[in-house]
Amino acid sequence: MKSNPKKIFSVVFLTAAVISFLAIQSDHSFSEDLTVYEKIKAGSSFNYLIIGDSIGRGAGAENKDLRWYSQLEVLLEDFSGARARRNMIVQSGATSFEGIYKLQKSPKFRDIELIFIVFGENDRKYMAPEQFTYFYENLIRNAKERYPGSEIITIIESPLKQEQFAETINRVSAHYGAKPLDMRIPFKQSGMLTEQLTTDTVHPNGKGYQLYASAILDLIKNNIRIDAEIASLPKPLTRDQTLYLSERKHVSDSNGFTIENGINISKRPGDYLEYEFDGSILGVKAIRSQDGGKLKVYIDGEYVRTISTWWPFTRERYLYIASGLDNGGHTVRFETAENAYPNTPTEKTVIQIQSIILANVKKK
């Protein structure tokens, strides 16, 4: 009895396809069980996320290839052949408060295995160390809840001079098993002047970011050597809750502001906008631009701070205002101030406010 060659070929092809599919599924399942350190050691690809401010996004580098993450990706591939696929939630001038909001509003990225958190230098301008501790911890908690299998590396930025903020990053990182990296140390040990490593004494240049990339690679190598466990999600360190931020658009009172496309706009000093809210934390969602100006903020009739809506580029921003308020009801007033920016005369200033940002908490 003669065999049909076509049938034999079909059976062989089908068998090979099934074996290949099972092998791929097995490799994928095996890969999912590996930590990011095991993947890097094996030369496998992995996905990572940066949540940060201007240093997080590599501002100051002479070109995009000299940003710290670009240099790190090259070093990782040279080290083991591992290819790092980058995702970013970054904004120049951002605080950890803004980092939380942007993380919560961003789409969920696929298979994030390593997260870099890069904040502190801006936070110290707007909040006390205790407030920074609360927001920094909640940023880590939000990141781990969204990406439970991820490792976290926390960066103490090279220009940070406020030791209490650096201590906060170390203490919160230790509680969660995140891996802190103090970039002030490599800068000091380099023997080079700040002016040689930065563009403006704050933002690193290509040489400065080379120190970042090398220090991160050294940290990763050491964690591979000691078979380090990745960050975990224990009970909160500061308060028994996780923070979630939401908007409130309803205005309780206004004078001089007009509404255009859902945005409250003022062009004159003395205009004001009021919102009523409950809770202990407050932020504002505003448009910052070259036409921006200054806003005086009053809570329950008391002056709190003046915030700026000026920025060299037009951006939607989520600005921290206050925390530690009583949990009851409050009224916040935003009042357009005389502009102090020489390049934007008062008569050309445009203030744009979209909503206030409030905190909802969930007990853990």
TAFEN-V661276 format. One line per field, one symbol per residue. burial: b if it has 9 or more other C-alpha atoms within 8 Angstrom, else e. A space follows every 50 residues. Layout:
BEGIN
burial->???
END
This chain:
BEGIN
burial->eeeeeeebeeeeeeeeeeeeeeeeeeeeeeeeebbbbbbbbebbbbbbbb bbbbbbbbbbbeeeebbbebbbbebbbeebbbbbeebebbbbebbbbbbb bbbbeeeeeeebbbbbbbbbbbbbeeeebebbbbbbbbbebbbbeebeeb bbbbbbbbbbeeeebbebbbebbbbbbbbbbbbbebbeeeeeeeeebbbe bebbbbbbbbbbbbbbbebbeebbeeeeebbbeeebeeebbbbbbeeeee beebebbeeeeebbbbbbbebbbbbbbebbbbbbbbbbbbbbbbbbbbbe eeebeeebbbbeebeebbbbbbeeeeeebbbbbbbbbebeeeebbbeebb bbbbbbbbbeeeee
END
